[in-house]
Amino acid sequence: MGKGQRARNERAGKREEMKIRAAKLKRRKKINKIIGICVGIVAVLAIAFGIAYNAVAATGYFLRNTVAMSSDNYTVDNAMMTYYLKNEYYTFTNQYSNYLSMYGLDTSKSLKNQSYGDSTWFDYFMGQAKTQVNDILLCAEKARAEGYELNEDDKKEIDDSIESMKSYAEENEITYENYLSTVFDKGIKEDDVRRALELSALASKYYNTYSDSLEYSDEDLQKYFDENKPDYVKADYMKYTFTADVASDADDTAKQQAKDDAKAKAVSLSESASVEAFTETITGYLTEQEEKSRAESEAAETEQEESSDSEDSTPTVEEAVADAVESAKSTMSYPAQDSEDEVAKWLFEDGRKVGDTYITEPDADATTFNYVVYIVTKTAYSDDYNTVNARHILFTTETYETVEKATEKAKEVVAEYNSGEKTEDAFAELAKKYSEDSTVDENGGLYENITNDTQSYPESFVNWCYDDARKAGDVDIVSTDTSVHIIYYCGEGETAWKSIARVNKNSEDCEAHVDSLAESYTVVAKDGVIKKIKA
């Protein structure tokens, strides 16, 4: 082939190569254009889908169609799970409303963004909710297997709960839908709340029936008491602490002398002939300290002037000392078997008597040298007083706005009672008619075995019931900051420790029974799904 032909062929090849390149480039541009159009379409679709998704999410569709936990025959979707979660949350925040900052819980922030130990507050409350739902599903399965169904009274109670939420929304001038969205989450509807309440009611029906079926003899309760003495046995004592006055630059000799002086005072106090003598001695010490402290404070405050007409709210020396003496009094629970508390072991030793004393000395490596003197003021005892039984009719400020208005209503009902037969049965009927207590239809306002624990019952309620002059048939009105009660005193109940032991043993037995249901029924929790719940 001649040189010219080779050149022509090369040029022709170049042209073909350029054509191929051009074709490739053209195809590439076309592909890019197609991709560009698709991306544009996807973007438009994404925007449209986002709007549609939010609109659908606002209806609760995704919450209701996402299963969080399930058993063989029941499912709890994320809408119901949200209800159970918020129920745990509100129970906690209501109970500990004055201590939330101490716990580090901010109700204005997302629970998922607040630390709780090594996890978050969301994890804590959701853990509580999962435990609750697990037990609900197990009991619901057992209820179903044994033919339990909700009756008209059960359904009415659920209706009443929902109506109370509607009333609350109306009182706060917001729609019921907005109320549910605010309290729980967007998209939570009445039906979601109702389904959660119905499942809980079915489970509770079985649980309560099982609980009521458990009976305990006196021997059973005594055995439980003996096995759980730290919960029921206690002793009273007083204590006073002597601290060695050791100067920061003290040498070993001066330090030892200060320790010896403090110990000598402790030994002297421990030789008190009686509780009265012990109290008199520490009252003298405390008075001396209080007077010295006030003298130093007055010297430091000479530059401050107070208006002559201002009232001095500072307690007197006698009042301050009396408070300090009261603070020296305390109660200790029976020590557990593995307890290493030497004071507790001493306090509950056989043969311990009122007036016995004990001294604790500082540890060998202590930097502050304290000598604490203990004296027994009441040897080991349990709550052996008699509880009381009473009926009540409840009026709340939620219904009557103020305590005054609730009291007026209570007076009307008392007048109605006084104009009738004035019997316990008559009072029970009035309780069913007027009381806001949710259990009134079942028990006619009756509460049995009421202890003197003011953390469990309103203080005014307890004080009235335990008045020494109280007798069966007494009726009166007592109030708290948010409620008013008409109380009918029925009489004494069983011994306090026995009543408390009965409740605690029943609770433990029921808990063990619910746990045993897991052998027959399976509950599945989908943690990945549950974590998507907003809170």
C-alpha positions as CSV (number, residue, x, y, z in Angstrom):
1,M,0.0,0.0,0.0
2,G,1.4,3.4,-1.0
3,K,2.2,6.1,1.5
4,G,-0.6,8.3,0.2
5,Q,-3.2,5.5,0.6
6,R,-2.0,4.8,4.2
7,A,-2.4,8.5,5.0
8,R,-5.9,8.5,3.5
9,N,-6.8,5.5,5.4
10,E,-5.4,7.0,8.7
11,R,-7.4,10.1,8.0
12,A,-10.5,8.0,7.3
13,G,-9.8,6.1,10.5
14,K,-9.5,9.3,12.4
15,R,-12.8,10.5,11.0
16,E,-14.5,7.3,11.9
17,E,-12.9,7.5,15.4
18,M,-14.2,11.1,15.7
19,K,-17.6,9.9,14.5
20,I,-17.6,7.2,17.2
21,R,-16.5,9.7,19.8
22,A,-19.1,12.1,18.6
23,A,-21.8,9.4,18.8
24,K,-20.6,8.4,22.3
25,L,-20.6,12.0,23.4
26,K,-24.1,12.5,21.9
27,R,-25.4,9.4,23.7
28,R,-23.7,10.5,26.9
29,K,-25.4,13.9,26.7
30,K,-28.7,12.2,26.0
31,I,-28.3,10.0,29.0
32,N,-27.3,12.9,31.2
33,K,-30.4,14.8,30.0
34,I,-32.6,11.8,30.8
35,I,-31.0,11.5,34.2
36,G,-31.4,15.2,34.8
37,I,-35.1,15.0,33.9
38,C,-35.5,12.0,36.2
39,V,-33.8,13.7,39.1
40,G,-36.0,16.7,38.5
41,I,-39.1,14.5,38.5
42,V,-37.9,12.7,41.7
43,A,-37.3,16.0,43.4
44,V,-40.8,17.2,42.5
45,L,-42.2,13.9,43.6
46,A,-40.2,14.0,46.8
47,I,-41.6,17.4,47.7
48,A,-45.1,16.2,46.9
49,F,-44.5,13.0,48.8
50,G,-43.2,14.9,51.7
51,I,-46.3,16.9,51.9
52,A,-48.4,13.8,51.4
53,Y,-46.4,11.9,54.0
54,N,-46.8,14.7,56.6
55,A,-50.4,14.9,55.9
56,V,-50.8,11.1,56.2
57,A,-48.6,11.1,59.4
58,A,-50.8,13.7,60.9
59,T,-53.7,11.3,60.6
60,G,-51.8,8.7,62.6
61,Y,-51.8,6.2,59.7
62,F,-48.2,5.1,60.1
63,L,-48.5,4.9,63.9
64,R,-51.6,2.7,63.6
65,N,-50.1,0.5,60.9
66,T,-46.8,-0.2,62.7
67,V,-46.8,-3.0,65.3
68,A,-44.6,-2.2,68.3
69,M,-45.5,-5.3,70.5
70,S,-47.6,-8.3,70.0
71,S,-48.7,-11.6,71.4
72,D,-50.6,-14.5,69.9
73,N,-53.9,-12.8,69.6
74,Y,-53.2,-9.1,70.3
75,T,-51.2,-6.3,68.8
76,V,-50.1,-3.0,70.2
77,D,-49.3,-0.5,67.4
78,N,-47.2,2.6,67.8
79,A,-50.3,4.7,68.4
80,M,-51.2,2.6,71.4
81,M,-47.6,2.4,72.5
82,T,-47.4,6.2,72.5
83,Y,-50.3,6.2,74.8
84,Y,-48.7,3.8,77.2
85,L,-45.4,5.7,77.0
86,K,-47.0,9.0,77.8
87,N,-49.0,7.4,80.6
88,E,-45.7,6.4,82.3
89,Y,-44.3,9.8,81.7
90,Y,-47.2,11.8,83.1
91,T,-47.5,9.5,86.1
92,F,-43.9,10.2,86.9
93,T,-44.0,13.9,86.3
94,N,-47.1,14.3,88.4
95,Q,-45.8,12.3,91.3
96,Y,-42.4,14.0,91.3
97,S,-43.4,17.4,90.0
98,N,-41.4,19.2,92.7
99,Y,-38.2,17.2,92.1
100,L,-37.9,17.1,88.3
101,S,-35.0,19.5,88.2
102,M,-33.2,17.3,90.8
103,Y,-33.7,14.3,88.5
104,G,-32.4,16.3,85.5
105,L,-35.7,16.0,83.6
106,D,-36.8,19.0,81.5
107,T,-40.4,18.7,80.4
108,S,-39.9,21.3,77.7
109,K,-37.4,19.2,75.8
110,S,-37.5,15.9,73.9
111,L,-36.9,12.9,76.1
112,K,-34.6,11.5,73.5
113,N,-32.2,14.5,73.9
114,Q,-32.0,14.2,77.7
115,S,-29.5,11.9,79.4
116,Y,-30.6,9.4,82.0
117,G,-27.6,7.6,83.3
118,D,-25.9,5.9,80.3
119,S,-29.1,6.2,78.2
120,T,-31.9,8.7,77.8
121,W,-35.1,9.6,79.6
122,F,-36.9,8.2,76.5
123,D,-35.2,4.8,77.1
124,Y,-36.2,4.9,80.8
125,F,-39.9,5.7,80.2
126,M,-40.1,3.4,77.2
127,G,-38.6,0.6,79.3
128,Q,-41.3,1.1,81.9
129,A,-44.0,1.2,79.2
130,K,-42.7,-2.0,77.5
131,T,-42.8,-3.8,80.9
132,Q,-46.3,-2.7,81.4
133,V,-47.5,-3.7,77.9
134,N,-45.7,-7.0,78.3
135,D,-47.8,-7.8,81.4
136,I,-50.9,-6.4,79.8
137,L,-50.5,-8.7,76.8
138,L,-49.8,-11.8,79.0
139,C,-52.9,-11.1,81.1
140,A,-55.1,-10.3,78.1
141,E,-54.1,-13.6,76.5
142,K,-55.0,-15.5,79.7
143,A,-58.2,-13.5,80.0
144,R,-59.1,-14.5,76.4
145,A,-58.3,-18.2,77.1
146,E,-60.6,-18.2,80.1
147,G,-63.4,-16.4,78.3
148,Y,-63.2,-13.0,79.9
149,E,-65.0,-10.1,78.1
150,L,-65.6,-6.5,78.9
151,N,-69.1,-5.9,80.2
152,E,-71.2,-2.8,80.1
153,D,-69.8,-1.4,83.3
154,D,-66.2,-1.9,82.0
155,K,-67.2,-0.1,78.8
156,K,-68.9,2.7,80.7
157,E,-65.7,3.3,82.7
158,I,-63.7,3.6,79.5
159,D,-66.3,6.0,78.1
160,D,-66.1,8.1,81.3
161,S,-62.3,8.3,81.0
162,I,-62.6,9.6,77.4
163,E,-65.4,12.0,78.4
164,S,-63.2,13.4,81.2
165,M,-60.5,14.1,78.6
166,K,-63.0,15.8,76.3
167,S,-64.2,17.9,79.2
168,Y,-60.7,18.9,80.1
169,A,-60.1,20.0,76.5
170,E,-63.3,22.0,76.5
171,E,-62.4,23.7,79.8
172,N,-59.0,24.7,78.3
173,E,-60.7,25.9,75.1
174,I,-58.9,23.6,72.7
175,T,-60.4,21.0,70.4
176,Y,-60.4,17.4,71.5
177,E,-58.2,16.5,68.5
178,N,-55.6,19.1,69.5
179,Y,-55.7,18.0,73.1
180,L,-54.9,14.4,72.1
181,S,-52.1,15.6,69.7
182,T,-50.6,17.8,72.4
183,V,-50.8,15.3,75.2
184,F,-49.8,12.2,73.2
185,D,-48.6,12.9,69.6
186,K,-49.8,14.1,66.2
187,G,-52.2,11.7,64.7
188,I,-53.3,10.1,68.0
189,K,-57.1,9.7,67.8
190,E,-59.8,8.8,70.3
191,D,-60.0,5.3,68.8
192,D,-56.3,4.8,69.6
193,V,-56.8,5.7,73.3
194,R,-59.9,3.6,73.4
195,R,-58.1,0.5,72.1
196,A,-55.4,1.0,74.7
197,L,-57.9,1.4,77.4
198,E,-59.9,-1.7,76.3
199,L,-56.8,-3.9,76.2
200,S,-55.7,-2.6,79.7
201,A,-59.2,-3.1,81.0
202,L,-59.3,-6.7,79.8
203,A,-55.9,-7.5,81.3
204,S,-56.9,-5.7,84.6
205,K,-60.1,-7.8,84.8
206,Y,-58.1,-11.0,84.8
207,Y,-55.4,-9.6,87.1
208,N,-57.8,-8.3,89.7
209,T,-59.8,-11.5,89.7
210,Y,-56.7,-13.5,90.3
211,S,-55.5,-11.1,93.0
212,D,-58.9,-11.3,94.8
213,S,-58.8,-15.1,94.7
214,L,-55.6,-15.2,96.8
215,E,-56.3,-15.8,100.5
216,Y,-53.7,-15.8,103.3
217,S,-54.0,-17.3,106.8
218,D,-52.5,-15.6,109.9
219,E,-49.7,-18.2,109.7
220,D,-49.0,-17.3,106.0
221,L,-48.7,-13.6,107.0
222,Q,-46.6,-14.3,110.0
223,K,-44.2,-16.4,107.9
224,Y,-44.0,-13.6,105.3
225,F,-43.4,-11.1,108.1
226,D,-40.5,-13.2,109.5
227,E,-38.9,-13.5,106.1
228,N,-39.1,-9.8,105.4
229,K,-38.3,-8.2,108.8
230,P,-36.4,-5.3,107.3
231,D,-39.7,-4.1,105.8
232,Y,-41.7,-4.4,109.1
233,V,-39.4,-4.2,112.1
234,K,-37.8,-1.0,113.3
235,A,-36.3,0.6,116.4
236,D,-36.0,4.2,117.6
237,Y,-32.9,6.0,118.8
238,M,-31.2,9.3,119.3
239,K,-27.7,10.2,118.5
240,Y,-25.2,13.0,119.0
241,T,-21.8,13.5,117.3
242,F,-18.6,14.9,118.9
243,T,-16.1,16.1,116.4
244,A,-12.4,16.5,117.5
245,D,-11.4,20.1,117.2
246,V,-8.1,19.7,115.3
247,A,-6.3,22.7,114.1
248,S,-5.0,22.6,110.5
249,D,-1.4,23.0,111.7
250,A,-1.7,20.7,114.7
251,D,1.1,18.2,115.3
252,D,0.5,14.6,116.2
253,T,0.4,15.3,119.9
254,A,-2.1,18.1,119.6
255,K,-4.2,16.0,117.2
256,Q,-4.3,13.0,119.6
257,Q,-5.2,15.3,122.5
258,A,-8.2,16.7,120.5
259,K,-9.3,13.2,119.7
260,D,-9.0,12.1,123.3
261,D,-11.1,15.1,124.4
262,A,-13.9,14.3,121.9
263,K,-13.9,10.7,122.9
264,A,-14.0,11.6,126.6
265,K,-17.2,13.7,126.0
266,A,-18.7,10.8,124.0
267,V,-18.0,8.4,126.8
268,S,-19.4,10.8,129.4
269,L,-22.7,11.2,127.3
270,S,-22.9,7.4,126.9
271,E,-23.0,7.0,130.6
272,S,-26.3,8.9,130.8
273,A,-28.6,7.1,133.2
274,S,-31.7,7.5,131.0
275,V,-33.1,8.9,127.7
276,E,-34.2,12.0,129.7
277,A,-30.7,12.5,131.0
278,F,-29.2,12.0,127.5
279,T,-31.7,14.6,126.1
280,E,-30.9,17.1,128.9
281,T,-27.2,16.8,128.2
282,I,-27.3,17.3,124.5
283,T,-29.8,20.1,125.0
284,G,-27.0,21.9,127.0
285,Y,-24.5,21.2,124.2
286,L,-26.8,22.5,121.5
287,T,-27.7,25.6,123.5
288,E,-24.1,26.4,123.9
289,Q,-23.4,25.9,120.2
290,E,-26.4,28.0,119.1
291,E,-25.5,30.9,121.4
292,K,-21.9,30.9,120.2
293,S,-23.1,30.7,116.5
294,R,-25.5,33.7,117.0
295,A,-22.8,35.8,118.7
296,E,-20.5,35.2,115.8
297,S,-23.2,36.0,113.3
298,E,-24.1,39.2,115.1
299,A,-20.5,40.4,115.1
300,A,-20.3,39.7,111.3
301,E,-23.5,41.6,110.6
302,T,-22.8,44.8,112.4
303,E,-22.4,46.6,109.1
304,Q,-26.0,45.7,108.0
305,E,-28.9,47.7,109.3
306,E,-32.5,46.5,109.3
307,S,-35.6,48.7,109.4
308,S,-36.9,49.0,113.0
309,D,-40.4,48.0,111.9
310,S,-39.3,44.8,110.2
311,E,-40.3,41.6,111.8
312,D,-37.6,39.2,112.9
313,S,-38.6,35.7,111.8
314,T,-35.5,34.1,113.3
315,P,-36.5,31.4,115.8
316,T,-35.5,31.9,119.4
317,V,-32.5,29.9,120.8
318,E,-35.0,27.7,122.6
319,E,-36.9,27.0,119.4
320,A,-33.8,26.3,117.4
321,V,-32.4,23.9,120.0
322,A,-35.8,22.1,120.3
323,D,-35.7,21.6,116.5
324,A,-32.2,20.2,116.8
325,V,-33.1,17.8,119.5
326,E,-36.0,16.6,117.4
327,S,-33.5,16.1,114.5
328,A,-31.4,13.9,116.8
329,K,-34.3,11.4,116.9
330,S,-34.6,8.8,114.2
331,T,-35.8,5.3,113.3
332,M,-33.8,2.4,111.9
333,S,-35.1,-0.7,110.0
334,Y,-34.2,-4.2,110.9
335,P,-30.9,-5.1,109.2
336,A,-30.7,-7.5,106.3
337,Q,-28.9,-10.8,106.8
338,D,-25.9,-9.6,104.9
339,S,-25.8,-6.2,106.5
340,E,-22.4,-4.9,107.7
341,D,-24.0,-2.0,109.7
342,E,-22.6,-2.5,113.2
343,V,-25.0,0.0,114.7
344,A,-28.0,-1.8,113.3
345,K,-26.7,-5.1,114.5
346,W,-26.3,-3.6,118.0
347,L,-29.7,-1.9,118.0
348,F,-31.5,-5.2,117.2
349,E,-29.6,-7.6,119.4
350,D,-31.6,-9.8,121.7
351,G,-31.9,-8.3,125.1
352,R,-31.5,-4.7,123.9
353,K,-33.2,-2.2,126.4
354,V,-34.3,1.4,126.3
355,G,-31.4,3.6,127.5
356,D,-28.7,1.3,126.2
357,T,-25.9,3.3,124.5
358,Y,-23.2,2.7,121.8
359,I,-20.3,4.7,120.5
360,T,-18.8,4.6,117.0
361,E,-15.3,5.8,116.5
362,P,-13.6,7.2,113.4
363,D,-11.9,4.9,111.0
364,A,-8.1,4.6,111.1
365,D,-7.7,6.6,107.9
366,A,-10.3,9.2,108.6
367,T,-9.5,12.9,108.2
368,T,-12.4,14.1,110.3
369,F,-12.6,12.5,113.7
370,N,-16.2,11.9,114.8
371,Y,-17.4,10.0,117.9
372,V,-21.1,9.3,117.6
373,V,-23.2,8.3,120.6
374,Y,-26.4,6.3,120.1
375,I,-29.1,5.7,122.7
376,V,-32.1,3.4,122.3
377,T,-35.4,5.2,122.8
378,K,-37.7,2.3,121.7
379,T,-36.6,-1.3,121.2
380,A,-37.5,-3.4,118.1
381,Y,-41.2,-3.1,117.2
382,S,-43.6,-3.4,114.3
383,D,-46.7,-1.4,113.4
384,D,-49.1,-3.3,115.7
385,Y,-51.7,-0.6,116.0
386,N,-55.1,-1.2,114.5
387,T,-55.9,0.3,111.1
388,V,-59.3,1.9,110.4
389,N,-62.1,1.5,107.9
390,A,-63.9,4.4,106.5
391,R,-66.2,5.4,103.6
392,H,-65.8,8.7,101.8
393,I,-67.5,10.9,99.2
394,L,-65.0,12.8,97.1
395,F,-65.4,16.3,95.6
396,T,-62.5,17.8,93.6
397,T,-61.6,21.3,92.6
398,E,-61.4,20.0,89.0
399,T,-65.2,19.7,89.1
400,Y,-66.1,22.5,91.6
401,E,-63.3,24.9,90.7
402,T,-62.5,25.8,94.3
403,V,-62.3,24.1,97.7
404,E,-65.0,26.5,98.9
405,K,-67.4,25.5,96.2
406,A,-66.7,21.8,96.8
407,T,-67.2,22.3,100.5
408,E,-70.6,23.9,99.9
409,K,-71.6,20.9,97.8
410,A,-70.3,18.6,100.6
411,K,-72.5,20.4,103.1
412,E,-75.5,19.9,100.9
413,V,-74.8,16.1,100.8
414,V,-74.3,15.9,104.5
415,A,-77.6,17.6,105.0
416,E,-79.2,15.0,102.7
417,Y,-77.5,12.3,104.8
418,N,-78.7,13.7,108.1
419,S,-82.3,14.0,106.8
420,G,-82.4,10.3,106.0
421,E,-81.7,7.0,107.8
422,K,-78.1,8.0,108.8
423,T,-76.8,4.5,108.4
424,E,-73.6,3.2,106.7
425,D,-75.7,1.7,103.8
426,A,-77.4,5.1,103.3
427,F,-74.0,6.8,103.2
428,A,-72.7,4.2,100.6
429,E,-75.7,5.0,98.4
430,L,-74.9,8.7,98.6
431,A,-71.3,7.9,97.7
432,K,-72.4,6.2,94.6
433,K,-74.6,9.1,93.7
434,Y,-72.2,12.0,94.4
435,S,-68.6,10.8,94.8
436,E,-65.9,11.4,92.1
437,D,-63.9,8.4,93.3
438,S,-63.6,6.1,90.3
439,T,-64.1,2.9,92.5
440,V,-67.2,4.1,94.2
441,D,-69.6,1.9,92.2
442,E,-67.8,-1.2,93.3
443,N,-67.3,-0.4,97.0
444,G,-69.7,2.4,97.9
445,G,-66.7,4.6,98.9
446,L,-65.3,2.0,101.3
447,Y,-61.6,2.0,102.2
448,E,-60.5,-0.8,104.5
449,N,-57.4,-1.1,106.7
450,I,-56.3,2.6,106.3
451,T,-52.9,3.0,107.8
452,N,-51.6,6.2,109.5
453,D,-49.2,6.8,106.6
454,T,-49.8,10.3,105.4
455,Q,-47.9,9.6,102.2
456,S,-50.5,7.2,101.2
457,Y,-53.6,9.2,102.4
458,P,-54.2,12.9,102.8
459,E,-52.9,14.1,106.2
460,S,-56.3,15.7,107.1
461,F,-58.0,12.5,106.2
462,V,-55.7,10.4,108.4
463,N,-55.8,12.8,111.3
464,W,-59.6,12.8,111.4
465,C,-59.8,9.0,111.2
466,Y,-57.2,8.5,113.9
467,D,-58.6,11.0,116.3
468,D,-58.7,9.4,119.8
469,A,-62.4,10.5,120.2
470,R,-63.5,8.9,116.9
471,K,-66.3,6.4,117.1
472,A,-68.3,4.3,114.6
473,G,-70.9,6.3,112.7
474,D,-69.1,9.7,112.9
475,V,-69.5,11.8,109.8
476,D,-67.6,15.0,109.0
477,I,-66.0,17.0,106.2
478,V,-62.3,17.4,105.7
479,S,-60.4,19.1,102.9
480,T,-57.0,19.3,101.2
481,D,-55.7,21.9,98.8
482,T,-57.5,20.2,95.8
483,S,-60.3,18.1,97.3
484,V,-63.0,17.8,99.9
485,H,-64.1,14.6,101.6
486,I,-67.2,13.6,103.5
487,I,-66.0,10.7,105.7
488,Y,-68.0,8.1,107.5
489,Y,-66.0,6.3,110.2
490,C,-66.8,2.5,110.1
491,G,-64.4,1.3,112.9
492,E,-61.1,-0.4,113.3
493,G,-59.5,-2.7,110.8
494,E,-56.9,-5.4,111.2
495,T,-53.4,-4.9,112.7
496,A,-51.3,-2.5,110.6
497,W,-48.3,-4.8,109.9
498,K,-50.6,-7.6,109.0
499,S,-52.6,-5.5,106.5
500,I,-49.3,-4.2,104.9
501,A,-47.9,-7.7,104.7
502,R,-51.1,-8.9,103.1
503,V,-50.9,-6.2,100.4
504,N,-47.2,-6.8,99.8
505,K,-47.4,-10.6,99.6
506,N,-50.4,-10.3,97.3
507,S,-48.5,-8.0,95.0
508,E,-45.5,-10.3,94.9
509,D,-47.6,-13.4,94.2
510,C,-49.5,-11.6,91.4
511,E,-46.2,-10.4,89.9
512,A,-44.8,-13.9,90.0
513,H,-48.0,-15.3,88.4
514,V,-47.9,-12.8,85.6
515,D,-44.3,-13.7,84.9
516,S,-45.3,-17.4,84.8
517,L,-47.8,-16.7,82.0
518,A,-44.7,-16.2,79.7
519,E,-44.4,-20.0,79.7
520,S,-47.7,-20.2,77.9
521,Y,-47.8,-17.1,75.8
522,T,-45.2,-15.3,73.7
523,V,-44.8,-11.5,73.6
524,V,-42.6,-9.9,70.9
525,A,-41.3,-6.4,71.1
526,K,-39.9,-4.7,68.0
527,D,-37.3,-2.3,69.4
528,G,-36.4,-0.8,66.0
529,V,-40.0,0.2,65.5
530,I,-40.5,1.4,69.0
531,K,-37.6,3.8,68.8
532,K,-39.4,5.7,66.0
533,I,-42.0,6.9,68.5
534,K,-41.6,10.6,69.1
535,A,-41.2,11.9,72.7
